[in-house]
Amino acid sequence: MSSAKSIYQPEKDNPLWRKLLFELAKMFEGTLDIVFPEEWNEQFFFWFHIIEEEDFRWELRYSFEEIAKILENPDLVFWFVTMEGEPQILLLGYSIPHEPVKSFYLDTLAVRRRGKGIGHIVMNFLIRWARTKQYQTIILDTELTDETVIPLQQFYAKHGFKIIAQSETGNITMKCVL
């Protein structure tokens, strides 16, 4: 593993994220916080993997170096929501350079407590945030259904995402026009 690396987080002081935390507090019993890492280090890699282990197959998990590379992207949004210091939600995304319109790429959205509406709350806030930043689209890659038979495509479709590409293996690219 490499040494710690600074992360530029231009959105960490955006009041919208505090409003998200307020909404999420209704769903959790315990003290919530939103953590915008200022450096990529082993602690945050550990947090990332705590959430990844529950949500992603081994072949979809990132290495320390892969995440460090992603964190170099422009207009990064990278945070964890913690409860009592334990990571509960992970969001990672960034602006996509060289797109015909201003687009945000949602790389990772993961929630430890599924089936409670938490992912829908986070997605609604992400869409609101993207609109305030004049993004015209949000793009993501996912699967029709994940390994635990969660219909990911349906989750995103409820938020206005449409399939724009699909592989033979069931991987899909989706876009939400804002």
Buried (B, 14 or more C-beta within 10 A) or exposed (E): EEEBEEBEBEBBEBEBBEEBBEEBBEBBEEEBEBBBBEEBBEEBBEBBBBBBEEBBEEEEBBEBEEBBEBBEBEBBBBBBBBBEEEBBBBBBBBBBEEBEEBBBBBBBBBBBBEEEEBBEBBBEBBBBBBEEBEBBBBBBEBBBEBEEEBEBBEBBBEBBBEBEEEEEEEEBBBBBEB
